[in-house]
Amino acid sequence: MKINEGILDRVIRVVVGAALLYLGTGTTMLAGFSLLGNILGAILLLTGIIGFCPLYYAFKLSTNK
């Protein structure tokens, strides 16, 4: 796996992913949205930490210089 996310992209993904996980585990979201928030938050957090996005790879995109 080649890193295809730039630093700013990774920071944004980690921050938004952590926020979605926090909101998803609390009682501030409805049940269906809570599960969706947890799944999306986990995906964003994971891709931000490892620096590889499968969708970027599939569309041959990269924000890494």
VMD Tcl script that builds the backbone (N, CA, C; Angstrom):
set m [mol new atoms 195]
animate dup $m
set s [atomselect $m all]
$s set {name element resname resid chain x y z} {
  {N N MET 1 A 0.838 -1.182 0.000}
  {CA C MET 1 A 0.000 0.000 0.000}
  {C C MET 1 A 0.883 1.245 0.000}
  {N N LYS 2 A 0.705 2.051 -0.987}
  {CA C LYS 2 A 1.438 3.298 -1.079}
  {C C LYS 2 A 0.577 4.410 -0.474}
  {N N ILE 3 A 1.179 5.268 0.325}
  {CA C ILE 3 A 0.438 6.365 0.953}
  {C C ILE 3 A -0.072 7.302 -0.131}
  {N N ASN 4 A -1.381 7.556 -0.147}
  {CA C ASN 4 A -1.954 8.432 -1.155}
  {C C ASN 4 A -2.731 9.597 -0.543}
  {N N GLU 5 A -2.492 9.874 0.730}
  {CA C GLU 5 A -3.133 11.005 1.400}
  {C C GLU 5 A -2.061 11.965 1.899}
  {N N GLY 6 A -2.307 13.248 1.677}
  {CA C GLY 6 A -1.401 14.268 2.173}
  {C C GLY 6 A -1.612 14.517 3.660}
  {N N ILE 7 A -0.747 15.332 4.236}
  {CA C ILE 7 A -0.791 15.608 5.678}
  {C C ILE 7 A -2.113 16.272 6.063}
  {N N LEU 8 A -2.522 17.300 5.339}
  {CA C LEU 8 A -3.770 18.000 5.677}
  {C C LEU 8 A -4.966 17.060 5.552}
  {N N ASP 9 A -4.988 16.257 4.515}
  {CA C ASP 9 A -6.060 15.285 4.308}
  {C C ASP 9 A -6.128 14.308 5.477}
  {N N ARG 10 A -4.977 13.827 5.926}
  {CA C ARG 10 A -4.931 12.875 7.032}
  {C C ARG 10 A -5.399 13.504 8.337}
  {N N VAL 11 A -4.986 14.732 8.596}
  {CA C VAL 11 A -5.392 15.422 9.835}
  {C C VAL 11 A -6.900 15.634 9.850}
  {N N ILE 12 A -7.448 16.071 8.725}
  {CA C ILE 12 A -8.898 16.295 8.643}
  {C C ILE 12 A -9.652 14.987 8.862}
  {N N ARG 13 A -9.188 13.903 8.257}
  {CA C ARG 13 A -9.847 12.605 8.420}
  {C C ARG 13 A -9.816 12.127 9.872}
  {N N VAL 14 A -8.681 12.306 10.534}
  {CA C VAL 14 A -8.570 11.859 11.927}
  {C C VAL 14 A -9.483 12.687 12.820}
  {N N VAL 15 A -9.511 14.000 12.629}
  {CA C VAL 15 A -10.342 14.870 13.468}
  {C C VAL 15 A -11.828 14.582 13.238}
  {N N VAL 16 A -12.243 14.516 11.974}
  {CA C VAL 16 A -13.660 14.260 11.671}
  {C C VAL 16 A -14.057 12.844 12.099}
  {N N GLY 17 A -13.180 11.877 11.880}
  {CA C GLY 17 A -13.460 10.501 12.293}
  {C C GLY 17 A -13.628 10.381 13.795}
  {N N ALA 18 A -12.739 11.028 14.551}
  {CA C ALA 18 A -12.844 10.995 16.012}
  {C C ALA 18 A -14.121 11.694 16.479}
  {N N ALA 19 A -14.474 12.794 15.835}
  {CA C ALA 19 A -15.700 13.512 16.207}
  {C C ALA 19 A -16.937 12.660 15.935}
  {N N LEU 20 A -16.966 11.978 14.790}
  {CA C LEU 20 A -18.113 11.123 14.476}
  {C C LEU 20 A -18.216 9.943 15.437}
  {N N LEU 21 A -17.078 9.369 15.809}
  {CA C LEU 21 A -17.113 8.281 16.787}
  {C C LEU 21 A -17.604 8.784 18.138}
  {N N TYR 22 A -17.171 9.967 18.528}
  {CA C TYR 22 A -17.617 10.544 19.794}
  {C C TYR 22 A -19.124 10.796 19.763}
  {N N LEU 23 A -19.606 11.388 18.683}
  {CA C LEU 23 A -21.041 11.665 18.576}
  {C C LEU 23 A -21.851 10.372 18.442}
  {N N GLY 24 A -21.298 9.393 17.760}
  {CA C GLY 24 A -22.003 8.132 17.555}
  {C C GLY 24 A -22.153 7.315 18.825}
  {N N THR 25 A -21.218 7.465 19.752}
  {CA C THR 25 A -21.302 6.698 20.982}
  {C C THR 25 A -22.143 7.403 22.038}
  {N N GLY 26 A -22.403 8.669 21.849}
  {CA C GLY 26 A -23.231 9.418 22.794}
  {C C GLY 26 A -24.702 9.277 22.483}
  {N N THR 27 A -25.494 9.995 23.187}
  {CA C THR 27 A -26.944 9.939 22.973}
  {C C THR 27 A -27.430 11.115 22.137}
  {N N THR 28 A -26.525 11.814 21.474}
  {CA C THR 28 A -26.924 12.992 20.714}
  {C C THR 28 A -27.459 12.648 19.332}
  {N N MET 29 A -27.298 11.406 18.890}
  {CA C MET 29 A -27.758 11.004 17.571}
  {C C MET 29 A -28.853 9.945 17.693}
  {N N LEU 30 A -29.703 9.863 16.702}
  {CA C LEU 30 A -30.702 8.812 16.655}
  {C C LEU 30 A -30.015 7.465 16.426}
  {N N ALA 31 A -30.690 6.387 16.710}
  {CA C ALA 31 A -30.088 5.051 16.671}
  {C C ALA 31 A -29.495 4.717 15.302}
  {N N GLY 32 A -30.215 4.940 14.237}
  {CA C GLY 32 A -29.720 4.625 12.900}
  {C C GLY 32 A -28.542 5.487 12.507}
  {N N PHE 33 A -28.619 6.759 12.852}
  {CA C PHE 33 A -27.525 7.660 12.539}
  {C C PHE 33 A -26.319 7.403 13.433}
  {N N SER 34 A -26.555 6.894 14.617}
  {CA C SER 34 A -25.465 6.573 15.525}
  {C C SER 34 A -24.599 5.464 14.933}
  {N N LEU 35 A -25.218 4.429 14.412}
  {CA C LEU 35 A -24.482 3.332 13.791}
  {C C LEU 35 A -23.740 3.825 12.553}
  {N N LEU 36 A -24.403 4.603 11.741}
  {CA C LEU 36 A -23.779 5.157 10.538}
  {C C LEU 36 A -22.604 6.066 10.902}
  {N N GLY 37 A -22.784 6.879 11.936}
  {CA C GLY 37 A -21.707 7.751 12.402}
  {C C GLY 37 A -20.517 6.959 12.908}
  {N N ASN 38 A -20.772 5.882 13.621}
  {CA C ASN 38 A -19.686 5.028 14.115}
  {C C ASN 38 A -18.925 4.365 12.967}
  {N N ILE 39 A -19.637 3.865 11.985}
  {CA C ILE 39 A -18.989 3.197 10.856}
  {C C ILE 39 A -18.169 4.188 10.043}
  {N N LEU 40 A -18.768 5.316 9.698}
  {CA C LEU 40 A -18.059 6.322 8.912}
  {C C LEU 40 A -16.885 6.905 9.691}
  {N N GLY 41 A -17.082 7.137 10.981}
  {CA C GLY 41 A -16.006 7.648 11.821}
  {C C GLY 41 A -14.839 6.685 11.904}
  {N N ALA 42 A -15.131 5.395 12.037}
  {CA C ALA 42 A -14.070 4.391 12.104}
  {C C ALA 42 A -13.302 4.307 10.789}
  {N N ILE 43 A -14.011 4.384 9.680}
  {CA C ILE 43 A -13.354 4.342 8.366}
  {C C ILE 43 A -12.454 5.556 8.186}
  {N N LEU 44 A -12.966 6.743 8.500}
  {CA C LEU 44 A -12.163 7.955 8.357}
  {C C LEU 44 A -10.949 7.941 9.277}
  {N N LEU 45 A -11.147 7.505 10.507}
  {CA C LEU 45 A -10.043 7.446 11.460}
  {C C LEU 45 A -8.970 6.455 10.991}
  {N N LEU 46 A -9.385 5.293 10.545}
  {CA C LEU 46 A -8.436 4.282 10.086}
  {C C LEU 46 A -7.668 4.744 8.853}
  {N N THR 47 A -8.367 5.279 7.856}
  {CA C THR 47 A -7.676 5.727 6.645}
  {C C THR 47 A -6.771 6.921 6.934}
  {N N GLY 48 A -7.167 7.767 7.879}
  {CA C GLY 48 A -6.312 8.892 8.246}
  {C C GLY 48 A -5.051 8.450 8.961}
  {N N ILE 49 A -5.157 7.420 9.776}
  {CA C ILE 49 A -3.991 6.934 10.514}
  {C C ILE 49 A -3.013 6.212 9.585}
  {N N ILE 50 A -3.520 5.344 8.705}
  {CA C ILE 50 A -2.613 4.582 7.845}
  {C C ILE 50 A -2.191 5.362 6.596}
  {N N GLY 51 A -2.952 6.392 6.210}
  {CA C GLY 51 A -2.570 7.226 5.072}
  {C C GLY 51 A -2.920 6.661 3.713}
  {N N PHE 52 A -3.772 5.661 3.682}
  {CA C PHE 52 A -4.162 5.035 2.422}
  {C C PHE 52 A -5.678 5.025 2.309}
  {N N CYS 53 A -6.187 5.517 1.189}
  {CA C CYS 53 A -7.628 5.523 0.938}
  {C C CYS 53 A -7.921 4.648 -0.282}
  {N N PRO 54 A -8.700 3.584 -0.096}
  {CA C PRO 54 A -9.013 2.708 -1.235}
  {C C PRO 54 A -9.768 3.419 -2.367}
  {N N LEU 55 A -10.608 4.386 -2.021}
  {CA C LEU 55 A -11.322 5.118 -3.076}
  {C C LEU 55 A -10.366 5.979 -3.900}
  {N N TYR 56 A -9.395 6.605 -3.249}
  {CA C TYR 56 A -8.375 7.359 -3.982}
  {C C TYR 56 A -7.627 6.417 -4.925}
  {N N TYR 57 A -7.302 5.233 -4.436}
  {CA C TYR 57 A -6.577 4.255 -5.245}
  {C C TYR 57 A -7.411 3.817 -6.449}
  {N N ALA 58 A -8.690 3.559 -6.230}
  {CA C ALA 58 A -9.567 3.099 -7.309}
  {C C ALA 58 A -9.714 4.146 -8.412}
  {N N PHE 59 A -9.750 5.434 -8.030}
  {CA C PHE 59 A -9.905 6.507 -9.008}
  {C C PHE 59 A -8.564 7.135 -9.393}
  {N N LYS 60 A -7.455 6.522 -8.947}
  {CA C LYS 60 A -6.104 6.972 -9.250}
  {C C LYS 60 A -5.884 8.430 -8.848}
  {N N LEU 61 A -6.336 8.776 -7.632}
  {CA C LEU 61 A -6.152 10.108 -7.072}
  {C C LEU 61 A -5.112 10.051 -5.970}
  {N N SER 62 A -4.533 11.196 -5.655}
  {CA C SER 62 A -3.593 11.278 -4.551}
  {C C SER 62 A -3.510 12.723 -4.088}
  {N N THR 63 A -3.499 12.938 -2.785}
  {CA C THR 63 A -3.273 14.272 -2.238}
  {C C THR 63 A -1.877 14.355 -1.632}
  {N N ASN 64 A -1.112 13.292 -1.768}
  {CA C ASN 64 A 0.251 13.242 -1.253}
  {C C ASN 64 A 1.191 13.786 -2.333}
  {N N LYS 65 A 2.078 14.682 -1.920}
  {CA C LYS 65 A 3.003 15.269 -2.896}
  {C C LYS 65 A 4.251 14.434 -3.037}
}
mol reanalyze $m
mol bondsrecalc $m
mol representation Tube
mol addrep $m
